[in-house]
Amino acid sequence: MQAQVDDRLVVHGPHGSRIGVILELVDGAGPQRYRVRWADGHESTIAPGPDATVERDTAAEEQAEWEAAKAARRARTTAWRRGITAGVGREAALAQQKIGSTVVPIR
């Protein structure tokens, strides 16, 4: 079982499941251990057995993908604006003419 920080650790037992969030991967000899904050707020270090499963936090991954796409769009828009304001190339000059011709003066 490979887990990462912010993944959910679910330990299944005879009296129900215990759910926690992995806060830290603890180094050391022997089985992999995790520092976990359980749903009741208690924190402990655990070396999970075969009755434990790890669930990925897909919301964090989706948020990171959305932020990356947003940054890429912003970079493309900024580059396009710089090209128009710098007047680089025929397309930029035509775009500036078009923008300038549609502006109506205020009287």
C-alpha positions in Angstrom: 0.0 0.0 0.0 1.5 3.3 -1.1 0.0 6.4 0.4 0.7 10.1 0.2 0.1 13.0 2.5 -3.6 14.1 2.4 -4.8 10.6 1.4 -7.5 9.0 3.5 -6.7 5.9 5.5 -9.7 3.6 6.2 -9.1 0.9 8.7 -11.9 -1.8 8.6 -12.6 -3.5 11.9 -15.3 -5.7 13.5 -17.0 -2.7 15.0 -17.0 -0.5 11.9 -14.5 1.5 9.9 -12.2 4.2 11.3 -11.3 7.0 8.8 -8.4 9.4 9.1 -6.2 11.7 7.0 -2.6 10.9 6.5 -0.5 13.9 7.8 3.0 12.5 7.5 4.9 9.5 6.2 7.1 8.3 9.1 10.6 7.0 8.2 12.1 4.0 9.9 12.9 0.4 9.6 10.1 -2.1 9.2 6.7 -1.5 7.7 5.6 1.9 6.4 4.1 4.0 9.2 1.8 7.0 8.9 0.9 9.8 11.3 -2.9 10.1 10.9 -5.5 12.5 12.2 -8.7 10.5 12.8 -12.2 11.8 12.3 -12.6 12.4 16.0 -9.5 14.8 16.0 -7.2 12.3 17.7 -3.7 11.9 16.0 -1.7 8.7 16.1 1.1 6.9 14.3 0.0 3.6 12.7 1.5 0.8 10.6 -1.6 -0.3 8.9 -2.3 -4.0 8.4 -4.2 -5.9 5.6 -7.5 -4.6 6.8 -6.6 -1.0 5.9 -7.2 0.8 2.5 -5.9 4.1 1.1 -8.3 6.4 -0.8 -6.8 9.1 -2.9 -7.9 12.7 -2.4 -9.1 13.3 -5.9 -10.5 16.8 -5.1 -7.0 18.1 -4.4 -5.8 16.6 -7.7 -8.7 18.2 -9.6 -8.0 21.5 -8.0 -4.3 21.4 -9.0 -5.2 20.6 -12.6 -7.7 23.4 -12.7 -5.1 25.9 -11.2 -2.6 24.7 -13.9 -5.1 25.2 -16.7 -6.0 28.7 -15.3 -2.3 29.7 -15.2 -1.8 28.5 -18.8 -4.8 30.5 -20.0 -3.5 33.6 -18.2 0.0 33.2 -19.7 -1.4 32.9 -23.2 -3.7 35.9 -22.7 -0.8 38.0 -21.3 1.4 37.0 -24.2 -1.3 37.9 -26.7 -1.9 41.3 -25.0 1.8 42.1 -25.0 1.9 41.3 -28.7 -1.0 43.6 -29.5 0.3 46.5 -27.3 3.8 46.1 -28.7 2.5 46.2 -32.2 4.5 43.2 -33.3 3.6 41.7 -36.6 1.0 42.4 -39.2 -1.8 40.6 -37.3 -1.2 42.8 -34.2 -1.2 46.0 -36.3 -4.5 44.9 -37.9 -5.9 44.1 -34.5 -4.9 47.5 -33.1 -6.5 49.2 -36.1 -9.7 47.3 -35.6 -9.7 48.1 -31.9 -9.0 51.8 -32.6 -11.7 52.1 -35.3 -14.4 50.7 -33.0 -13.8 53.2 -30.2 -16.4 55.9 -30.2 -15.3 59.2 -28.7 -17.3 60.6 -25.8 -18.8 64.0 -26.3 
